[in-house]
């Protein structure tokens, strides 16, 4: 038992010891802030909905159901999204890795004890993370939304029945939320176990990144499709639509309603799917995990550590591309370095996939809510915004921070070329592939001249966006430290939302207005040329003033000073001069 408990603590701690947690950060503080941020939507929604449920008291109980179903479906969707995203990020920690095996196998520990401890750590992770994120909303939302009709009962009996009904409503909410989290968690464990059993260690590492990116995309699409589906639950239920059976949060809504006493045929069918889904995921995960665990030990120990650094075909492709799109050697080296880092680093690819997944989710919403021709006006701008914003974000995340001394000692007076390399990489690895893939759809949907005008307009806007995103970027991508907690998430989220709506939808409306008259397009391109020349002038101005590349992005000081002594010294110096 002491060995088992020690190993459970060890394996549980390994969930927070990975490349997604900054190495220079206080892990406890980082995890606490993350959990608080994830728990806030479930805590705030009941307060926002309080007046809504008060207003619904004036209507029959049936009028409350659409609102209740929508809100409950939100909690199940959010639970699936959070648990799925966390499990994807902890993908490498779901099974013991090479370091665990090398450290623990020589010790006098039974293999069975090690296996059960890993299972215990997985269960603790599932239960603890689900409770930390959903415990407050699980209690608070039923208190806000629950109503008990006393009828002709006495006050005492009505109070007792009311409290018991509220307690069971809270329990049903908790059971359904936990089942939703368990379903996505066990499904991902099962997928990883199957990949481990089928693929070699080398191919498993390659396939894992694509599986993680696909799951991020699926989870984000599922969550962003939630408003359209949840708002239509009464209509879909009346029609017994297949959409409900294909939407996992609806399964657990049906389970919740059945636990609360509903005998509706649709909810009963959805509840059975939820039960069989969780049971099936648990069974496949258990078998795949047990088989893969035994095979994984030998194959991991026999694998060669550090094979990720071997030159691959992707490296050759990136070098070939850089030689043709970057004229200057330093710019060429920067472009090749960016492409190879993105190709090799799972962390950067997953974050970029998350950004692209959000963009694709908005695209699916647009396609579901509007006509196809109208939606395609904003689709290219939506995708380019999130792809380019994602590239800009991952540029700030260091790859191997200890190795940035190479860039420090080789910094020269032509440092501007390194910054130009980041811009070139965003244009050729972000803008060019995206619009090359979208261009055929333009000419299918519209006449040739309209498709060409839309293509040129979208590319022009994207090029300007690249310049805006890199306006104050003084780093070689992936080489600068990134202090955790420096960015104000609330302010940054508001800024991103305003920038996104302005860029994607306002520009699409502007384009629709300009296409009606060709003269308006001429004015737009003249203004765009002036803006582009302004960015060129801004860069040349900094080249004349002089700047240095940033390799240490220090966090904001705890105590801010006004530098009054330095200011007074400069005043005295200027007065003396």
Phi, psi and omega in degrees: 000317176300319177298316181300312181295320179296320179290324176299315178298320180296309182294324178293321177294332180293341176296335182251015179239074180215181186286351178274349174254124183301137184290336180265016183255156172281111188300318182298316179294317181298314181295319180297315179297320180296315179296321178296319179294319181288331180280343186296320179300316179292335178279326184277327183302315179302323179292321177293330183269356185301311181294329179297316181287330173296318179293328180286348178295338180281353183250166177298158182302330181294333181289342181278343192293320181299318179292318178298315180296319179299312183292319179295322178296327176298314181297321179290320178296317181294321178296318178296317180297311184293311182295321178294317180295317179295320180294322177296317179293330179265021185307313184289343181265357180292329175244150174301140181260187184299321181296320178297314182296313182296325183279325190263329184298319179295344182280157179284068181235130178292146178298325179295320179295318179297318180295313180294326178295321178294320176297319178296322178293322177296315178297320178295321178297314179298309183293314183293316182291321178297317180293318182297323184275325191247355186298315183295313181292329180296327178271318189288317183295314175301325178297321181287321190262343186285136174225138179240128179269110185287329183067228180261017182284159177290166183295316182296313180294321178296323179294316180297313180294324179296315179292321179293321177295321177295319178298318180289328176296319176296317180296318179296320177297315180296318179297316182293319179295317179295320179296322178296316178296317181296324181298310183289324179295310181293327178296318180290322175298319179295319179297315179295320178297319178295319178297321179295324181285331186268322189255159172284171182299319182296313181286332176297319179297322179289315183291332183299319182297316180292324177295319178296315179297319179296320180291322176300314179299315181295318181294316180293319178297318179300316184289320183282343172278349183304314184301317181294321182282315183296325179290342182253014184301315179302317180291318180294323179291321179296325179271358184050050187288150177292340182300319180297321182284341177265001185247101187307320178302330178292332177300314185280339168295316176298320177298318180297317181293322178293320177298330179275002174110002181290141176239025177294138185297321180293316180294324177296319178294318178295321178296321178295321178297319178298315181295314180292326178296313179293317180296318179294317178297320179294319181293313180296319180297319181295314181293312182295323181292316182296317180291315182293329182298316182289319181286329185292328181300307184294314185291327179289319180292329180277345180288156181269122181284139177088015180287350179293339182276358181289140180294132183240179179293328178298321177301319179293320178296318180294321177295319178297317180294316182297324180296336186257341182250348182240117184284324185269143182302318181292320176295321179296318180294322180294317179298315180296321179296318179296313182296318181290324179294315178297322181290330185264332189268112177298323183298314182292323179292325180291317177296319177295321177295326178296315177298312180297326178295321176297317178298316178295326177295318176296325178296316178298322176297318180295318179293327181282333187258344183227175176290154186298317182294320179291322182294326184291346174294321182264340185302311180299323180289323177298311182295317181294325179298312184284324178294313181290322176295322177295319177296318179298323180290313183291339175299332182277347181271123181290147176270295174230091189298325182294342182267004183285359176298334178298319180284329179295312186283343180258009178294132183232184179290346180264035182297337177301328180297327177293320177292323175297328178296322177296319179294316179298321179296319179294324180290317187269338179256347179246301184288309186299309180296323182297310184281337172294325178283329183273336186305317181301327181292329179301313185284345174279323185277328188231166171299162188300317185290325177290318179298318179294319179296319179294320179298312181295320179298313182295319179294320179299313179298321180293321178296319177295322178297320177301316179296322179294316182294330182258018186299314180242039180260107185247037185230153163279126184308139174073010184244357184250145177295153182231097182290127180291144176082003181289321182281136175280106188298321182296309180295319181296322179295317179297317179298317180297319181294316178296317180295321181294311181296322179293315185289312189280304189272320179294320178292326177294319176295320177297319179296316179299326178287323184283330183296336181294333178223128184295330182298328179294324177296324179296318178297320180297314182292330175294317178295318179298322178295321178296317179297317180296319177295328176296320176295320177298317179297321180298318180293318180295325179297317178291328176297323179287320180290321182101141179206165176235152178287147182261126177240346178232104179269091186288144177291161178297141181293150179295318178246120180271139177249158181266357180055042183292324181295320178293321179296318179294322179297320179292324178295317179297320181294319180291324179292322179293326179286000000 
